[in-house]
């Protein structure tokens, strides 16, 4: 597939990295030549320096025969204009735009074919806000991801010494909770993937991915480890796009304090937020932390635009007694270094948001894609089509399907019903199938497996 990416920032470069590894023909456009040189040094792709909203730049980048345009620059206006040009002048089949401004997002008619011709809009800040809110709702979890319109959840949790399942085989889970359908999709032990079987014994420190109906998450979490008390007090450092959105989303159900360095921003935030306590100060100021009783905070979120400040304020909060700390970190090398240490969760904005884009790029009928373990693994929601003759999955039991080693079918959504995948579960046409892969290199094989033979059409 020939894909044109506008913007070489965190989102654009992460998307490029993922798509290049899947043998796509990628061209990246940005006005900053230095960013493009760095990208080209690492990846096998073309780059073009120029304004992404100018027809001459788009033509130089090869828009005339591109299959897809991903407009993910920092400017909403550039992204919208580029999509309009791609549709009107070059008839580009698929156009995706990153949109940050709430005013645009509230007016969906702006994106239709009579206006800016955007097939799909993503707002990374909103995706991140919802992602963090889930982690606050389930403070024991490392990741909480939804499939099947929220009916099914995939949850990552670290098994702790003293947890009911630690030291026992996975078969114990089913016998101990006969009324709750759940399945362990994968276990990572010291960064090594273990394909789960009934006899697999859970060790303390294991990172366990389990899949269950969303209504049953808390009961299954209880089997993995001792449940933390529900979070009540949340402290946010950084009143930018993400911090403001998160405070707004949480303030009705939690006691929220927000620390922002800029006085002007504090005044605007105080006027916009209703019950959040807005404080003017530095998130790395230990004295301020102590004054605001950080030791009583259940979840501390460092969400400024500065990685180092986020790391230092999160470490400081943990040192002073905050129960769970979360830091937003743009540099992927930092994320891998810090995750699971003193900082409970190191969040890469690009890795959290990339799934929304990948779902549109994947072959076959892919509804959702979620990046796991900082991009190493993936989970996909695919729709099964056809019949036993035209499909390699429909009408077959899971143990009859030629899945690559390390891939697991965790669950199916059939209408309103959630079916946890077992060896004898038969897949039917139009089932939404949730597949976990421990290595994203397997994704191509999974997509091919779910494609219907030409005879079906």
PyMOL commands that set and color helices and strands:
alter all, ss='L'
color gray80, all
select helices_A, chain A and resi 10-20+33-42+55-61+63-65+76-90+102-105+108-111+124-137+171-176+214-224+241-250+263-272+286-291+294-296+307-319+332-338+349-361+398-400+440-450+454-456
alter helices_A, ss='H'
color red, helices_A
select strands_A, chain A and resi 2-6+25-30+46-49+68-71+94-98+120-122+141-147+152-158+182-189+192-194+207-213+233-237+255-260+277-280+299-302+324-328+345-347+366-372+377-383+407-414+417-420+432-437
alter strands_A, ss='S'
color yellow, strands_A
deselect
rebuild
show_as cartoon
